[in-house]
Amino acid sequence: GEINWDCPCLGGMAHGPCGQQFRDAFSCFVYSEEEPKGINCVEKFKAMQDCFREHPEVYGDGELSSLTPCMLYSDSP
């Protein structure tokens, strides 16, 4: 399936000043076939976190804890 960037579980992270970095990192993770899942996406997640830290007024402390439920994404039934 495709990622619904407007899904409430993403908390609006796909939009805003770091939206592109978030979409790049999250897409990489979702479609990763590497083990452990997403290991090939580390640089994209670092870029996203760096952007988050540059915009604390939007993203808080720049931590990813609020994304944990979304990282459990699975397109299997």
C-alpha positions as CSV (number, residue, x, y, z in Angstrom):
1,G,0.0,0.0,0.0
2,E,0.9,3.7,-0.1
3,I,1.6,5.9,2.8
4,N,-1.2,8.3,3.7
5,W,0.8,11.4,4.6
6,D,-2.4,12.9,6.1
7,C,-2.9,10.0,8.6
8,P,-3.5,11.4,12.1
9,C,-1.0,8.9,13.5
10,L,1.8,10.9,11.8
11,G,0.8,13.9,13.8
12,G,1.3,16.3,10.9
13,M,5.0,15.4,10.7
14,A,4.9,15.0,6.9
15,H,4.2,18.7,6.6
16,G,6.0,21.7,7.9
17,P,9.6,22.8,7.7
18,C,11.0,19.2,8.0
19,G,8.2,17.5,6.1
20,Q,10.4,16.4,3.2
21,Q,13.1,14.9,5.5
22,F,10.3,13.1,7.5
23,R,8.8,11.7,4.3
24,D,12.2,10.6,3.0
25,A,13.1,8.8,6.3
26,F,9.6,7.3,6.9
27,S,9.3,6.0,3.3
28,C,12.7,4.5,3.5
29,F,11.8,2.7,6.7
30,V,8.4,1.5,5.6
31,Y,9.7,0.1,2.3
32,S,13.0,-1.2,3.7
33,E,13.7,-4.9,3.1
34,E,17.0,-4.8,5.1
35,E,17.5,-6.6,8.4
36,P,17.1,-5.2,10.9
37,K,14.3,-3.2,9.2
38,G,15.3,0.3,8.3
39,I,19.0,-0.1,8.9
40,N,19.6,1.3,5.4
41,C,17.7,4.5,6.5
42,V,20.0,5.7,9.3
43,E,21.3,8.7,7.4
44,K,17.8,9.8,6.4
45,F,16.7,9.6,10.0
46,K,19.8,11.6,11.1
47,A,18.9,14.3,8.6
48,M,15.4,14.4,9.8
49,Q,16.4,14.7,13.5
50,D,18.9,17.4,12.6
51,C,16.1,19.3,11.0
52,F,13.8,18.7,14.0
53,R,16.4,20.2,16.3
54,E,16.7,23.3,14.0
55,H,12.9,23.9,14.5
56,P,12.2,23.2,18.2
57,E,9.2,25.6,18.1
58,V,7.5,23.1,15.7
59,Y,9.0,19.7,16.8
60,G,9.7,20.1,20.5
61,D,13.0,18.5,21.6
62,G,13.7,16.7,18.3
63,E,13.2,13.3,19.7
64,L,11.3,10.5,17.9
65,S,9.4,9.0,20.8
66,S,6.1,10.3,19.5
67,L,6.6,8.4,16.2
68,T,7.0,5.0,17.8
69,P,3.4,3.8,17.1
70,C,3.9,4.8,13.4
71,M,7.1,2.8,13.1
72,L,5.1,-0.3,13.7
73,Y,3.4,0.3,10.3
74,S,2.7,-2.9,8.4
75,D,0.8,-3.3,5.2
76,S,0.0,-6.9,5.9
77,P,-3.6,-7.8,7.0
